[in-house]
């Protein structure tokens, strides 16, 4: 089912900014998570999921690879994990068992986490179609072809489909009791 069915204890998030995974080290991060899990129940976004964010300074610097590795390593350690990327730009997509489209990176990460790939793992997929435009896929369903300027205007709206989809996906991430 959706993330609410096989409720993950952790959600992986990938985005761009500054690479912390290399600085912290995967093993140190896993030890830290194991200690934190013993001290208290999980708490955080969307009803309780603890989140690890993987950051990088640019595109194609290994964020998705690190996230995939974390999904498998944490799953092997007994954690329930699921990947999550609010917005991804890629022409490489995957169709879930429910017929929804997500980025192939999140599908591979779901496989590494040993969970079913779901549209809530990648609520907004941008598929480039021109130098300044793309097809917008929201909740796994193609919505429109728009240029970058119009996309950002839409994103600024408080109740845009884009924001609502991301918020709904985040609420789906909870802790298994």
N, C-alpha and C positions, 0 to 999 in steps of 0.2 A: 504494500500500500504506500500511501504518501509518507513523508517523513514522520507524520504522526503515528503511523502504524509500527514501523521499526524505529522507534524513537532513539536518536543518537545521543550519547553523552557528550560528545564533542562535535563541533562543526568546524570545518576548515574554511578559511576565507583567503582568497588570493586577490591581490591588488598591486598597484605600483606605489613606491615611495622610497624606502631605504632598506636594504637587505639586513634583516636581523637573524635569519636562520643560520647563516654562516658564522656570525659573531657569537651567538649563543651556543651553537653546536647541538645537533640532534639528540645525542645521548644525554647531555645536560638538561635539555628541555624535557625529555621523557622522564628523567629522574624527578625534576621539579613538579611535573604533572602528577606523577605517582604519589609524591609526598602530599601535594595539595588535595588529592582525592581522598587520602586517608584522614586528613584533618577535618574536612567539612563536606557537606553535600554540595553538589554542583549548583551554581546559581549564575544567572546571566540573562542574555537576551532571549526573547521568544519563549518564555516559560521555563527557562532554566538551563539552556545549553551553555557549557563553557566553550570559549572560542579561542582558537589559535589563528592569528593573522600572519600570513606570509607576505612580506613586502619585498619589492625590488626597485631599482632605480630606473629601469627601462623595460621595454618589451624584449622578449626572448633572452632573459637572463637566468631562467631556471626556476621561476616561482612555481609553475605547475608541476615540474619534476619534484621539487622539494615537497609540495603538498601531497603528491601521489605517494612519495616515500613515507611521509608522516601518516597518511591514511593506513598504509599496510603495517608499518611498525606499531602504531597504536592499536590497531585491530589485533595484531599478533600478541600484544600485551594484555588483551582482554577488554579493551575499551570499545564501545560502540561509537563509530565515527561516520561522518558523512561530509562530502565536500560541499562547498558553497561559494559561488562567485556571483555577486549581485548583477554585474554587467560584464559581458565578454564580447569582444569583437573578433569574429572568426568566420571564415567560410567553411570550416571543417565542422560539420554538425553531426549529431547522432539522434536517431529517433528512438524514444523510450518505448517500453512495452505498451504504454497507454497512448502511443501515437503522437507524443509531444516532442518538440525539437529542442535540444540543448547543445552546448558546445561539446565537441569530442573530448576536450581536456577534462571536463567534469564527469563525463561518462567513464573515462579511463580511471579517474580518481575513485569513482563509485565502485568500480571493479576491484581496485586495490583495497578499498574499505570493506569489501565483501557485502555490499548492499545494492539494492536495485537502483539504477539510474532513474531519477525523477525530475520533472520540469522545475520543481521547487529548488533544485540545486543550482540552477542558472536561470532566474526569472526574466532577465533581459539579455537577449542575444542580438548583437548587431552584425549583420552580414554585409560587408562592403560591396557596393555595386558600381560606384564611380569614385573618382578622386575625392568628392565631397559629400557623397550620399551613401545610404545603406538601406537594406531591408531591416525593419525592426520586428523582432519576434518576442512577444510578451507572453509569459506563462506557457511557452512551447508552441504558440500559435502565431503564424505570420500576421502582422497587423498592417504595415504600410511601408512604402518606400519614401524616405524623406532625406533632405539635405541636413548637414550638420547644424546649421543655424536654427532650423525649425526643431530639430531634435532637442537642442539645449533650451529653447523656449518652452517646449513641452515639459522637459525635466524640471524646470523652475516652478511649474504649477504644483501647488500643495497636494491636490487630489488627482494628479495625472495617473494614467494607467501604469506608468513605469514605477512611480513611487509606491502605489498600492500593491503592485505585484511583489516588489522587494519586501515591503512590510509584511505581507501575507506569508511569504516564504520564511522570513525570520521567525514569525510566530509559530511556524510548523516545527521549528527546532526545539526539542525538549529533552529532558533527562529521563532515562529508564530508571524506575524505582526497583 
